[in-house]
Amino acid sequence: MMKTPLEINGVKFDLTPNGLKLEPDPRMKNPEGKISTWGKKGIPLEVKGKLPKQLKNWGFKIPDGDISSNTGKARFKAVVESVHETLTASGDWGEKLAKNGRHSYEDFDGIKIADRSTIQKFIEVAKVAELGKIDRKTPDDPTAKTQAEIEAEQQLSGFARNQKVVNWQESPSYADKGQENVRRLWRVAILMNLTPEQIVQVGSNKSSSEKIKWIEDRITKEKTFEAGGKWKNKVPDISAYEWMYGAPEFKYVMNPPLKDKKGIAFAKPRSDAYVKGSRSILKEHMKVLKHFMQANEISFLPAKKGSLWDQRIIKPSDTTAKLKMKAQELIDFDKCLEDGATIGFDKKGIKIVIDTRLKHKKGKKKGQAKEYETTKEDWYDAYFYYRLAMELGFRAEEGFTAVGNKPFNQDIDSGVIELGRLDDTDDKGTGDMKVQILTRKTAHVDREKHAGFILSEKTKKMIRDKKDHIESAMKKSVLEAEKMGVQKLWINPDTNKEEEYPFHAMIGTDGKYTAVGTMQLPSRSGKRESIPEKEAREARKESRGIVSPVNRTRLKMRAIMRHCYSVTFKDKDFEKYWNDHSLHSLRHVFAQDLIKTSHYDYAWVAQWGHWGGVEVLQKFYGAESDEDTLRKAKNFKRNTLEHIAEEEKEIEDMSDEEKEKIEKNVDDVLESTMDQSTITKPNASESDAKLEDKE
C-alpha cells in the first residue's frame, strides 16, 4: 500500500512501502551534478542523537513521535527546516551550526552536534524542497543584521552626512577615512549626548583651549549617558569616560527618542579579554574625537603624557618585555603540542580541552569554563601553526591565511616558494624554501606581505606534505577533493567564471579556519570606505571583499595553545598574558627562541623577525635580564686582547685576493639568508658586524 508522501514547502517526497524512509530520489545531487549517495539509497525518517535535542535547546519546535506515525514525519520535517535555518544568514538563528573541516558540524562552543553525513542529508532534502540557498554568513552581509543593528545604521548614516563629519572625513591631514572611525565618533557623540555641532561648539566665542577643557570635563565629570532598552532605569547613568575606560557588564543601548521603540545598539559587549582600566578603547575613541575637532578648526597643543588625548603606550616594559622562557620550557612546549596530536584521545577520537579563560555566558553551564571536543586533526593543526610561527614570527592570526600551494601571484599573494638551491647537508635535494603570508596590519603602509625562509627540515617536510596533498587532491574529482578537505572549484569574482581555486589553506582543511574565497582578501582595516561609499556598494549588491575568519575553530586552537602554555611555562606572573594573547604569544616564543639560539644577537633577530629595530625588540619582546648580561660578559672576557691581536695580524698578512674571496663568500651567504624584498638593508656598522660573525 502506497504511503502518503512527506510534503515540505509544497514539494512531495515519496516514502518506501513501510513508511520508514524516503524513496531514492534523483533530485538530490552532489557538487558534480550527479545523484548523491543519499539520493541513491534513500533517507531514513528516524532522527535521533544530539541534533534534535540541541535544536530544541535553541528554541525550535521538534515534536516527539513514533517513526511510523504522522508525528514521526512531522519530526523529520521539523528537523529539515530547523537545520536549514541554522545554516542560513537570513534565518533568525543564522549559523548556529558550523562546519568543522570535512568531518562534522559543531555548535559555537565547539561541541560536536552531528557528523557531516547526517547534516548533508537534511541539506539535500532542503534543497529539493526549495527552502532557499544556504549562504554562509559573512561579517559585512547586510542581511545578517538584527533589527536593532539596522536602525542603528540608519542613524549612523545620517550622522556620517553631517557637514562637520564630512569635513573631517575628507581632510587629507588624517588617515581616518572609513566607517569604523565614523562609528567611533558616533559612539562618543552618543556617550556625551552631543551633536557634531555641539562638540565643536559652533557659535561659541571660547578659545580652542577653553573648548577642549569643556569637552574634557563633559567626558570625565558629567553623567551624560543614559542606558535604554531593557536596561532603562535598571542601571545608573554614567560618563563617557566610564564607558571608555571601564568594563561594562551589559550591552549599552541608546535611549530612544520615542518610548515605544526598542533601544538601538551602538556598541558590542566587551570581549572576555578586555581588562578594566585598559587604555585601548579610550585611545581609539579619543583619537578620532581629537582629529574631528582639529578638522573643524580647534587647535591642540601636544598631549601631556597620561592625558585623555595621549596616544602613547604607557610602561610597556613592565609587561611583555619581561616575558621570559627557559630553553627547556621552549622544548617542552613543542613536545606538548606534538604529543598532543597522538595521545589522550578516547575511542571516538575525541579529547576534551578545558579553556579556563572563556566562560559560558548563558544556559545551564553559565559561569563555567568552556570545554572543547578536539580531534587529532585539531591538535596537528595547532602544532603545524606553532612550527610555522617559529619560522616566520607572524602576528596573532596571520598564519590562518597562509596558503599551502604556490602563490597565485608571487608579487602580492601568500604561498610556498621552492628556491631550488641545494644545501650541502641535504642529500635529498629538497633545497631552500620561502613562505609568503599576508600582513594585513601593515597593508596600509605598503607592507602587505611578509616573506621568510624556512630553516627547519621538520617544518619544511610538514609544508611539503601539505603542498603534495593539495596537488594530489586537485587532480581528482570535485567530490573526492572535498573529501580530502580541498576546494577544487570556485566562481572567480574577477572573471565571474568557474575556475580552479588557487588559495588553499596551509593550516587545516579549506574553509576550516578562514572562509573559502576570502583567504586572499584584506581585513576591515586594510580597505577603508566611507559610509556613503558603503551604502552605494550595498545598493549595487556587491560584496565588500574582506577576509572572513571562522572564529569557532580559531577559538578551539587558542584553547589548545593555552593548555600547553599552562603545563610548560613556569612563570605564573605572566600566565594572564599567555591566556589573553594565546596566538600572538607565539611571536614572543619566536623572539625568545631566536634570541637564545643567536646568542643574544638582537640586531640580527630584529632583522630576521621583521621588527622595526632593536629597540622595539628589546622593549616589547625580550629585554635582556641580569642573568643574560652576565652570561654575555663571561663570554666576552674569554676573548682576550692577545687573541684579538693575533686575529688582526692574520688579517693584515692576507693578500688582497684572499680578502676579496672571503668578502664574496660572505655576500653569497647573506644573500641566501636574507629576503631583500621585505627586510630593510642594515647600515654599514651593522653589516660589518654581521660579516665578522660569518667569517
GUVEX-741549 format. One record per residue (C-alpha): z, x, y; residue number from 1. Coordinates in nm, 4 decimals. Layout:
BEGIN
Z|X|Y|NUM
...
***
This chain:
BEGIN
0.0000|0.0000|0.0000|1
-0.1031|0.1397|0.3389|2
0.1920|0.2204|0.5611|3
0.1933|0.1142|0.9258|4
0.0686|0.4123|1.1301|5
0.3015|0.6007|1.3632|6
0.1973|0.5437|1.7227|7
0.2733|0.7866|2.0087|8
0.1368|0.7258|2.3575|9
-0.1113|0.4771|2.2146|10
-0.2510|0.7322|1.9654|11
-0.2145|0.6437|1.5974|12
-0.1180|0.8829|1.3152|13
-0.1733|0.7726|0.9558|14
0.1135|0.8100|0.7072|15
0.0995|0.9021|0.3391|16
0.1422|0.6133|0.0896|17
0.5152|0.6895|0.0505|18
0.5556|0.6889|0.4284|19
0.7389|1.0238|0.4298|20
0.4859|1.2362|0.6187|21
0.1790|1.2295|0.8399|22
-0.1528|1.2479|0.6616|23
-0.3556|1.5702|0.7065|24
-0.5222|1.5387|1.0462|25
-0.8357|1.7308|1.1551|26
-0.7478|1.6603|1.5204|27
-0.4779|1.9307|1.5009|28
-0.6394|2.2622|1.5966|29
-0.5348|2.6273|1.6110|30
-0.6247|2.8554|1.9079|31
-0.9604|2.9347|1.7462|32
-1.0579|2.5669|1.7361|33
-1.0242|2.5320|1.3601|34
-0.7981|2.2832|1.1752|35
-0.4438|2.4178|1.1921|36
-0.2112|2.4736|0.8972|37
-0.0151|2.1581|0.9831|38
-0.3407|1.9694|1.0254|39
-0.4422|2.0660|0.6724|40
-0.1211|1.9859|0.4880|41
0.0342|1.7044|0.6934|42
0.3731|1.6927|0.8676|43
0.6975|1.5567|0.7132|44
0.8694|1.2897|0.9212|45
1.2165|1.4184|0.8395|46
1.3789|1.6023|1.1317|47
1.6987|1.7986|1.0722|48
1.8811|2.1169|1.1716|49
1.9890|2.2330|1.5192|50
1.6907|2.0920|1.7057|51
1.7765|1.7181|1.7127|52
2.1429|1.7968|1.7812|53
2.0566|2.0192|2.0772|54
1.8127|1.7629|2.2152|55
2.0946|1.5079|2.2059|56
2.3255|1.7534|2.3840|57
2.0664|1.7819|2.6609|58
2.0695|1.4053|2.7065|59
1.7645|1.2937|2.5090|60
1.7992|0.9761|2.3036|61
1.7332|1.0794|1.9441|62
1.8034|0.7894|1.7054|63
1.9593|0.8438|1.3646|64
1.7864|0.6777|1.0712|65
1.6597|0.6974|0.7154|66
1.3296|0.8829|0.6846|67
1.1616|0.5895|0.5087|68
1.2628|0.3326|0.7710|69
1.1143|0.2407|1.1056|70
1.4142|0.4125|1.2643|71
1.3051|0.7340|1.0886|72
0.9628|0.7052|1.2519|73
1.1281|0.6397|1.5873|74
1.3409|0.9552|1.5399|75
1.0309|1.1687|1.4735|76
0.8516|1.0188|1.7751|77
1.1541|1.0814|1.9999|78
1.1709|1.4471|1.8913|79
0.7973|1.4965|1.9597|80
0.8303|1.3513|2.3106|81
1.1527|1.5419|2.3831|82
1.0177|1.8775|2.2636|83
0.7086|1.8238|2.4769|84
0.9194|1.7530|2.7834|85
1.1365|2.0620|2.7324|86
0.8225|2.2772|2.7279|87
0.6554|2.1389|3.0396|88
0.7009|2.2325|3.4011|89
0.6731|1.8725|3.5186|90
0.9406|1.7213|3.2935|91
1.2976|1.6666|3.4126|92
1.4185|1.9136|3.1522|93
1.1446|2.1719|3.2226|94
1.1627|2.4679|2.9858|95
1.4967|2.4068|2.8190|96
1.3427|2.5638|2.5117|97
1.1846|2.9068|2.5414|98
0.9741|3.1078|2.3003|99
1.1238|3.4322|2.1722|100
0.8300|3.6504|2.0743|101
0.6381|3.5067|1.7821|102
0.9280|3.4075|1.5578|103
1.1485|3.1430|1.7147|104
1.2440|2.9206|2.0050|105
1.5826|2.9557|2.1761|106
1.7820|2.7899|2.4495|107
1.8752|2.9814|2.7643|108
2.1963|3.1095|2.6057|109
1.9809|3.2963|2.3558|110
2.0796|3.0726|2.0634|111
1.8027|3.0043|1.8141|112
1.7202|2.6318|1.8006|113
1.4212|2.6282|1.5666|114
1.1640|2.8617|1.4198|115
0.8165|2.8813|1.5664|116
0.6508|2.6822|1.2891|117
0.8865|2.3872|1.3378|118
0.8210|2.3655|1.7116|119
0.4486|2.4192|1.6595|120
0.4110|2.1013|1.4506|121
0.5673|1.8906|1.7282|122
0.3431|2.0623|1.9864|123
0.0320|1.9819|1.7816|124
0.1310|1.6148|1.7490|125
0.1995|1.6018|2.1250|126
-0.1458|1.7459|2.1990|127
-0.3213|1.4932|1.9768|128
-0.1133|1.2180|2.1426|129
-0.2355|1.3474|2.4797|130
0.1147|1.3713|2.6239|131
-0.0086|1.6312|2.8697|132
-0.0759|2.0034|2.8873|133
0.2169|2.2300|2.8074|134
0.2276|2.4634|3.1089|135
0.4822|2.7409|3.1351|136
0.6912|2.7050|3.4476|137
0.6445|2.9874|3.6969|138
0.8681|3.0662|3.9958|139
0.6045|2.9654|4.2501|140
0.4893|2.6461|4.0783|141
0.5303|2.3677|4.3391|142
0.5550|2.1068|4.0617|143
0.8646|2.2737|3.9159|144
1.0964|2.1805|4.2049|145
1.3728|1.9281|4.2363|146
1.3603|1.6534|4.4988|147
1.6277|1.8347|4.6995|148
1.4177|2.1520|4.6968|149
1.1077|1.9614|4.8095|150
1.2998|1.8053|5.1002|151
1.4408|2.1456|5.1896|152
1.0929|2.2987|5.2008|153
0.9732|2.0178|5.4240|154
1.2447|2.1055|5.6741|155
1.1775|2.4790|5.6293|156
0.8093|2.4180|5.7009|157
0.8929|2.2612|6.0372|158
1.1312|2.5454|6.1181|159
0.8580|2.8021|6.0425|160
0.6285|2.6374|6.3005|161
0.8823|2.6668|6.5810|162
0.7279|2.8833|6.8538|163
1.0269|3.1171|6.8675|164
0.9994|3.1748|6.4921|165
0.6231|3.2268|6.5236|166
0.6849|3.4896|6.7973|167
0.8991|3.6849|6.5514|168
0.6682|3.6416|6.2508|169
0.3632|3.7559|6.4471|170
0.5371|4.0524|6.6084|171
0.3859|4.3870|6.4974|172
0.7235|4.5544|6.5571|173
0.8852|4.4266|6.2364|174
0.7862|4.4130|5.8700|175
0.9457|4.0683|5.8328|176
0.6419|3.8515|5.7724|177
0.6878|3.6173|5.4794|178
0.8589|3.3005|5.3636|179
1.1631|3.4793|5.2200|180
1.2608|3.6208|5.5592|181
1.1888|3.2886|5.7329|182
1.4143|3.1228|5.4753|183
1.6922|3.3724|5.5534|184
1.6699|3.2996|5.9263|185
1.6644|2.9264|5.8498|186
1.9861|2.9646|5.6498|187
2.1555|3.1488|5.9356|188
2.0495|2.8749|6.1782|189
2.1954|2.6095|5.9432|190
2.5178|2.8056|5.8996|191
2.5612|2.8428|6.2761|192
2.4432|2.4844|6.3373|193
2.1919|2.6069|6.5972|194
1.8213|2.5587|6.6654|195
1.5969|2.8638|6.7220|196
1.6058|2.7910|7.0976|197
1.9853|2.7770|7.0923|198
2.0075|3.1087|6.9045|199
1.8181|3.2920|7.1801|200
1.9918|3.0741|7.4432|201
1.6834|2.9571|7.6278|202
1.7546|2.8939|7.9963|203
2.0746|3.0960|7.9959|204
2.1379|3.3484|8.2725|205
2.3515|3.5645|8.0437|206
2.2618|3.9271|7.9843|207
2.1438|4.0425|7.6411|208
2.4864|4.1873|7.5604|209
2.6558|3.8583|7.6549|210
2.4152|3.6591|7.4358|211
2.4787|3.8943|7.1429|212
2.8569|3.8637|7.1886|213
2.8286|3.4835|7.1895|214
2.6325|3.4911|6.8620|215
2.8846|3.7320|6.7056|216
3.1726|3.5002|6.7935|217
2.9797|3.1989|6.6676|218
2.9207|3.3717|6.3339|219
3.2704|3.5096|6.2789|220
3.5138|3.2768|6.4566|221
3.3739|2.9240|6.4563|222
3.3751|2.6897|6.1538|223
3.0215|2.5730|6.2163|224
2.9098|2.4855|5.8633|225
2.9976|2.1531|5.7005|226
2.9089|2.1003|5.3361|227
2.7117|1.7905|5.2467|228
2.6053|1.6065|4.9357|229
2.8709|1.5753|4.6691|230
3.0793|1.8433|4.8429|231
3.1105|1.6462|5.1669|232
3.4787|1.6053|5.2613|233
3.5816|1.7941|4.9450|234
3.5779|2.1467|5.0862|235
3.6828|2.2839|5.4248|236
3.4298|2.3778|5.6912|237
3.3529|2.7497|5.7020|238
3.1996|3.0059|5.9366|239
2.8599|3.1661|5.8811|240
3.0402|3.4962|5.8203|241
3.2493|3.3466|5.5408|242
2.9342|3.2276|5.3646|243
2.7503|3.5595|5.4016|244
3.0469|3.7850|5.3210|245
3.2487|3.5678|5.0830|246
3.1874|3.4325|4.7334|247
3.1189|3.0578|4.7469|248
3.2403|2.8691|4.4425|249
2.9966|2.5824|4.4897|250
2.6366|2.5213|4.5892|251
2.6238|2.4761|4.9642|252
2.4011|2.1946|5.0853|253
2.3084|2.0737|5.4309|254
2.5000|1.7842|5.5762|255
2.2110|1.5336|5.6033|256
2.1375|1.3636|5.9355|257
2.1197|1.0263|5.7553|258
2.4171|0.9358|5.5347|259
2.2063|0.7507|5.2798|260
2.0087|1.0649|5.1919|261
2.1125|1.3345|4.9498|262
2.2145|1.6768|5.0737|263
1.9355|1.9319|5.0942|264
1.9938|2.2552|4.9006|265
1.9268|2.5568|5.1220|266
2.0646|2.8366|4.9016|267
2.1120|2.9036|4.5338|268
2.4569|2.9677|4.3838|269
2.5623|3.3327|4.3878|270
2.4890|3.5272|4.0711|271
2.7662|3.6399|3.8398|272
2.7014|3.9974|3.9556|273
2.7901|3.9182|4.3186|274
3.1105|4.0844|4.4344|275
3.3129|3.9177|4.7089|276
3.3050|4.1464|5.0103|277
2.9674|4.2987|4.9229|278
2.7572|4.3540|5.2356|279
2.4196|4.2969|5.0682|280
2.3787|3.9278|5.1600|281
2.5316|3.9807|5.5048|282
2.2933|4.2699|5.5767|283
1.9727|4.0935|5.4757|284
2.0533|3.7858|5.6866|285
2.1786|3.9792|5.9906|286
1.8686|4.1988|5.9870|287
1.6270|3.9052|6.0227|288
1.8539|3.7438|6.2849|289
1.8517|4.0644|6.4914|290
1.4740|4.1024|6.4658|291
1.4246|3.7365|6.5586|292
1.6391|3.7811|6.8686|293
1.4639|4.1060|6.9644|294
1.1218|3.9419|6.9258|295
1.2424|3.6797|7.1728|296
1.3436|3.9282|7.4437|297
1.7072|4.0034|7.3591|298
1.7740|4.3781|7.3735|299
2.0108|4.5540|7.1308|300
2.1870|4.8874|7.1567|301
2.2177|5.0984|6.8367|302
2.4554|4.9220|6.5959|303
2.8031|5.0654|6.5536|304
2.8997|5.1704|6.2041|305
3.0537|4.8796|6.0151|306
2.9492|4.6187|6.2709|307
2.7762|4.2902|6.1874|308
2.4387|4.4423|6.2720|309
2.4867|4.7705|6.0844|310
2.2276|4.8220|5.8106|311
2.3706|5.1472|5.6744|312
2.5247|5.1760|5.3296|313
2.8966|5.2382|5.3627|314
3.0589|5.5067|5.1463|315
2.8096|5.5188|4.8618|316
2.9596|5.8426|4.7341|317
3.2753|5.6550|4.6336|318
3.0820|5.4678|4.3656|319
2.7603|5.5753|4.1998|320
2.7719|5.9454|4.2880|321
3.0884|5.9885|4.0816|322
2.9466|5.8283|3.7688|323
2.9766|6.0945|3.5021|324
2.8820|6.1102|3.1348|325
2.9573|6.3910|2.8977|326
2.6780|6.5268|2.6791|327
2.8382|6.3762|2.3677|328
2.8517|6.0347|2.5345|329
2.4785|6.0536|2.6035|330
2.4188|6.1396|2.2378|331
2.6445|5.8539|2.1224|332
2.4685|5.6035|2.3499|333
2.1322|5.6941|2.1971|334
2.2802|5.6596|1.8480|335
2.4395|5.3215|1.9275|336
2.1011|5.1741|2.0197|337
1.9049|5.3389|1.7405|338
2.1554|5.2497|1.4663|339
2.1921|4.9010|1.6140|340
1.8320|4.8262|1.5159|341
1.9090|4.8748|1.1452|342
2.2718|4.7832|1.0695|343
2.5146|4.4928|1.1162|344
2.2767|4.2018|1.0542|345
2.3598|3.9014|0.8359|346
2.1410|3.7648|0.5540|347
1.9296|3.5754|0.8063|348
1.8656|3.8940|1.0046|349
2.0939|3.7917|1.2924|350
2.3586|3.9973|1.4735|351
2.5850|3.8324|1.7327|352
2.6346|4.0250|2.0579|353
2.9113|3.9055|2.2902|354
2.8393|3.9544|2.6599|355
3.1804|3.9611|2.8284|356
3.0299|3.9745|3.1760|357
2.8419|3.6451|3.1584|358
3.0352|3.3222|3.1068|359
2.9249|2.9743|3.0078|360
2.9253|2.7598|3.3227|361
2.9356|2.4188|3.1571|362
2.9898|2.2369|2.8295|363
3.2492|2.2952|2.5589|364
3.2283|2.6739|2.5985|365
3.2782|2.6725|2.9768|366
3.4506|2.9939|3.0839|367
3.3924|3.1681|2.7507|368
3.1844|3.4838|2.7122|369
2.8224|3.4214|2.6222|370
2.7063|3.5045|2.2720|371
2.3522|3.6096|2.1876|372
2.1833|3.5918|1.8492|373
1.9929|3.9192|1.8267|374
1.7355|4.0383|1.5739|375
1.6267|4.3846|1.4620|376
1.3253|4.3449|1.6887|377
1.5549|4.2798|1.9885|378
1.7512|4.5986|1.9164|379
1.4376|4.8047|1.8617|380
1.3040|4.6778|2.1960|381
1.6289|4.7874|2.3651|382
1.6112|5.1316|2.2035|383
1.2447|5.1701|2.2984|384
1.3254|5.0628|2.6562|385
1.6029|5.3230|2.6714|386
1.3814|5.6007|2.5308|387
1.1099|5.5206|2.7865|388
1.3684|5.5154|3.0665|389
1.4869|5.8616|2.9612|390
1.1324|5.9911|3.0102|391
1.0336|5.8080|3.3298|392
1.3615|5.7171|3.5017|393
1.2273|5.3836|3.6240|394
1.4329|5.1361|3.8252|395
1.6071|4.8299|3.6816|396
1.3414|4.6071|3.5197|397
1.0257|4.8106|3.5869|398
0.9928|4.9020|3.2176|399
0.9322|4.5383|3.1191|400
0.5833|4.5516|3.2731|401
0.4900|4.8864|3.1174|402
0.1531|4.8428|2.9446|403
0.1175|4.9859|2.5932|404
-0.2604|5.0434|2.5931|405
-0.4951|5.2419|2.8179|406
-0.4820|5.1391|3.1868|407
-0.7401|4.8726|3.2690|408
-0.7910|5.0565|3.5982|409
-0.6311|5.4018|3.5931|410
-0.6037|5.4117|3.9733|411
-0.3798|5.1061|4.0024|412
-0.2674|4.9744|3.6624|413
0.0059|5.0591|3.4148|414
-0.0855|5.2131|3.0804|415
-0.0823|5.5098|2.8427|416
-0.2958|5.8135|2.9231|417
-0.3632|6.0697|2.6495|418
-0.4350|6.4016|2.8187|419
-0.5861|6.5671|2.5139|420
-0.4383|6.9119|2.5841|421
-0.2837|7.0585|2.2687|422
0.0608|7.2112|2.2736|423
0.1124|7.5390|2.0831|424
0.4098|7.3887|1.8969|425
0.2230|7.0760|1.7928|426
0.0456|7.1245|1.4592|427
-0.0651|6.7574|1.4501|428
-0.2825|6.7978|1.7546|429
-0.1466|6.4935|1.9364|430
-0.1484|6.6586|2.2785|431
0.0266|6.5687|2.6033|432
0.0803|6.2144|2.7227|433
0.1396|6.0448|3.0568|434
0.2564|5.6869|3.1165|435
0.1979|5.4894|3.4368|436
0.4184|5.1977|3.5377|437
0.4108|4.9723|3.8429|438
0.6807|5.0341|4.1042|439
0.6929|4.7047|4.2899|440
0.9866|4.8099|4.5082|441
0.7743|5.0725|4.6864|442
0.4376|4.8937|4.6710|443
0.4538|4.8038|5.0400|444
0.4553|5.1768|5.1320|445
0.1500|5.2536|4.9137|446
0.3536|5.3809|4.6192|447
0.2647|5.1078|4.3725|448
0.2692|5.3196|4.0598|449
0.4968|5.5803|3.9054|450
0.3456|5.8233|3.6559|451
0.5399|6.0598|3.4342|452
0.4853|6.2861|3.1382|453
0.6385|6.2014|2.8013|454
0.8091|6.5162|2.6717|455
0.9962|6.3870|2.3654|456
0.7851|6.3852|2.0483|457
1.0003|6.0986|1.9185|458
0.9199|5.8840|2.2225|459
0.5525|5.9836|2.2025|460
0.5425|5.8552|1.8446|461
0.7007|5.5211|1.9437|462
0.4407|5.4805|2.2194|463
0.1513|5.5779|1.9936|464
0.2719|5.3441|1.7186|465
0.2687|5.0575|1.9701|466
-0.0721|5.1587|2.1043|467
-0.2136|5.1702|1.7499|468
-0.0562|4.8292|1.6747|469
-0.2269|4.6772|1.9804|470
-0.5631|4.8325|1.8940|471
-0.5361|4.7040|1.5349|472
-0.4487|4.3506|1.6496|473
-0.7396|4.3402|1.8949|474
-0.9822|4.3910|1.6032|475
-0.8507|4.0791|1.4286|476
-0.8944|3.7066|1.4939|477
-0.7091|3.5322|1.7770|478
-0.4627|3.3738|1.5341|479
-0.3989|3.6955|1.3415|480
-0.3479|3.8857|1.6670|481
-0.0986|3.6219|1.7821|482
0.0967|3.6639|1.4583|483
0.1168|4.0350|1.5419|484
0.2547|3.9472|1.8856|485
-0.0617|4.0412|2.0724|486
-0.2508|3.8155|2.3155|487
-0.6186|3.8692|2.2415|488
-0.7928|3.6470|2.4964|489
-0.7215|3.5134|2.8454|490
-0.9040|3.3468|3.1323|491
-0.9572|3.6284|3.3816|492
-0.8692|3.4792|3.7251|493
-1.1121|3.7178|3.8960|494
-1.4147|3.6077|3.6894|495
-1.2879|3.2689|3.5655|496
-1.4230|3.3651|3.2220|497
-1.2568|3.4073|2.8843|498
-1.2211|3.7791|2.8191|499
-1.0146|4.0220|2.6131|500
-0.6626|4.0526|2.7545|501
-0.6103|4.4085|2.8916|502
-0.2354|4.4170|2.9774|503
-0.0363|4.4366|2.6534|504
0.3405|4.4863|2.6700|505
0.4725|4.8216|2.5555|506
0.8205|4.6739|2.5073|507
0.8289|4.3737|2.2745|508
0.5516|4.1285|2.1976|509
0.3169|3.9951|2.4641|510
0.4990|3.7288|2.6650|511
0.8473|3.8110|2.5330|512
0.9850|3.9739|2.8490|513
0.7094|3.9026|3.1037|514
0.4727|3.6039|3.1087|515
0.1232|3.6768|2.9807|516
-0.1229|3.7200|3.2648|517
0.1383|3.8419|3.5158|518
0.2122|4.1957|3.3876|519
-0.0185|4.3490|3.6491|520
0.0844|4.1326|3.9447|521
0.3146|4.2204|4.2375|522
0.6650|4.0863|4.2894|523
0.7544|3.8446|4.5692|524
0.8393|4.1344|4.7982|525
0.5095|4.3037|4.7170|526
0.2922|4.0307|4.8673|527
0.4003|3.8705|5.1918|528
0.2663|3.5417|5.3208|529
0.3825|3.3151|5.5997|530
0.4906|2.9553|5.5428|531
0.1588|2.8143|5.6782|532
-0.0348|3.0567|5.4546|533
0.1720|2.9445|5.1551|534
0.1071|2.5767|5.2278|535
-0.2663|2.6356|5.2724|536
-0.2784|2.8175|4.9379|537
-0.0902|2.5383|4.7597|538
-0.3262|2.2815|4.9146|539
-0.6119|2.4750|4.7519|540
-0.4130|2.4621|4.4259|541
-0.4193|2.8405|4.3992|542
-0.1508|3.0462|4.2251|543
0.0380|3.2937|4.4370|544
-0.0162|3.5623|4.1785|545
0.3234|3.7220|4.1202|546
0.4904|3.8715|3.8158|547
0.6813|3.6125|3.6128|548
0.9820|3.7539|3.4220|549
1.1200|3.5842|3.1091|550
1.4839|3.6021|3.2111|551
1.6288|3.4655|2.8884|552
1.5104|3.7591|2.6764|553
1.5816|4.0114|2.9524|554
1.9421|3.8887|2.9628|555
1.9663|3.9457|2.5892|556
1.8579|4.3088|2.6305|557
2.1124|4.3527|2.9094|558
2.3822|4.2276|2.6713|559
2.2771|4.4863|2.4112|560
2.2921|4.7648|2.6709|561
2.6384|4.6528|2.7857|562
2.7609|4.6608|2.4277|563
2.6560|5.0249|2.3879|564
2.7950|5.1230|2.7295|565
3.1315|4.9788|2.6329|566
3.1564|5.1632|2.2997|567
3.0297|5.5038|2.4171|568
3.1262|5.5706|2.7800|569
3.4945|5.6540|2.8084|570
3.5437|5.6419|3.1860|571
3.6508|5.2786|3.2257|572
3.6842|5.3170|3.6051|573
3.3100|5.2600|3.6231|574
3.2848|5.0007|3.3476|575
3.2150|4.7275|3.6024|576
2.9202|4.9246|3.7418|577
2.7660|4.9668|3.3970|578
2.8120|4.5938|3.3309|579
2.6779|4.4721|3.6645|580
2.3784|4.7093|3.6612|581
2.3069|4.7225|3.2899|582
1.9395|4.8230|3.3242|583
1.9399|5.0228|3.6492|584
2.2290|5.2204|3.4990|585
1.9684|5.3792|3.2731|586
1.8360|5.5608|3.5800|587
2.1827|5.7133|3.6168|588
2.1830|5.8090|3.2486|589
1.8355|5.9617|3.3023|590
1.9657|6.1578|3.6023|591
2.2717|6.2850|3.4152|592
2.0548|6.3863|3.1198|593
1.8131|6.5845|3.3379|594
2.0908|6.7408|3.5467|595
2.2652|6.8717|3.2362|596
1.9558|6.9844|3.0436|597
1.8142|7.1610|3.3536|598
2.1453|7.3429|3.4098|599
2.2039|7.1550|3.7367|600
1.8689|7.2323|3.8983|601
1.8913|6.9435|4.1463|602
1.5664|7.0360|4.3244|603
1.3641|7.0150|4.0022|604
1.5408|6.6959|3.8867|605
1.4748|6.5245|4.2219|606
1.1064|6.6108|4.1965|607
1.0605|6.5238|3.8297|608
1.2538|6.1970|3.8601|609
1.0772|6.0792|4.1786|610
1.3847|6.0853|4.4019|611
1.3354|6.1184|4.7762|612
1.5156|6.4545|4.7795|613
1.8145|6.6499|4.6562|614
2.0472|6.4708|4.8996|615
1.9540|6.1278|4.7599|616
2.0045|6.2502|4.4029|617
2.3446|6.4063|4.4715|618
2.4660|6.1260|4.6956|619
2.3818|5.8355|4.4671|620
2.3214|5.9640|4.1143|621
2.5171|6.2760|4.0375|622
2.7385|6.4602|4.2826|623
2.8480|6.7959|4.1460|624
3.2059|6.7923|4.0167|625
3.4539|7.0812|4.0439|626
3.4006|7.1399|3.6727|627
3.0239|7.1701|3.7235|628
3.0680|7.4063|4.0192|629
3.2998|7.6344|3.8217|630
3.0593|7.6451|3.5260|631
2.7714|7.7471|3.7537|632
2.9850|8.0090|3.9299|633
3.0707|8.1727|3.5965|634
2.7023|8.1790|3.5014|635
2.6092|8.3337|3.8361|636
2.8721|8.6066|3.8019|637
2.7171|8.7116|3.4712|638
2.4040|8.8019|3.6674|639
2.5293|9.1320|3.8173|640
2.3792|9.3160|4.1134|641
2.2932|9.6042|3.8794|642
2.0872|9.3655|3.6612|643
1.9111|9.2186|3.9677|644
1.8302|9.5717|4.0936|645
1.6668|9.6561|3.7603|646
1.4521|9.3373|3.7762|647
1.3461|9.4134|4.1358|648
1.2490|9.7702|4.0389|649
1.0496|9.6376|3.7399|650
0.8521|9.4017|3.9662|651
0.7861|9.6791|4.2225|652
0.6407|9.9002|3.9497|653
0.3934|9.6294|3.8341|654
0.0274|9.6666|3.9206|655
-0.1418|9.4079|4.1433|656
-0.3452|9.2970|3.8415|657
-0.0295|9.2251|3.6369|658
0.1269|9.0299|3.9253|659
-0.1876|8.8140|3.9656|660
-0.1924|8.7389|3.5917|661
0.1731|8.6222|3.5972|662
0.1132|8.4043|3.9046|663
-0.1888|8.2397|3.7377|664
0.0105|8.1626|3.4205|665
0.2893|8.0104|3.6273|666
0.0399|7.7933|3.8209|667
-0.1008|7.6640|3.4896|668
0.2465|7.5736|3.3641|669
0.3342|7.3936|3.6864|670
0.0070|7.2002|3.6826|671
0.0727|7.0797|3.3277|672
0.4251|6.9576|3.4034|673
0.3852|6.8026|3.7479|674
0.1978|6.4829|3.8288|675
0.0330|6.5788|4.1548|676
-0.0712|6.2177|4.2322|677
0.2840|6.0946|4.2579|678
0.5105|6.3955|4.3232|679
0.5449|6.5490|4.6687|680
0.4471|6.9166|4.6791|681
0.7557|7.1357|4.7320|682
0.7908|7.3636|5.0301|683
0.7394|7.7385|4.9995|684
1.1006|7.8298|4.9248|685
1.1285|7.5628|4.6542|686
0.8007|7.6829|4.4988|687
0.9230|8.0417|4.4943|688
1.2445|7.9379|4.3223|689
1.0532|7.7498|4.0527|690
0.8128|8.0407|3.9995|691
1.1064|8.2726|3.9398|692
1.2534|8.0281|3.6904|693
0.9234|8.0027|3.4997|694
0.8778|8.3837|3.4925|695
***
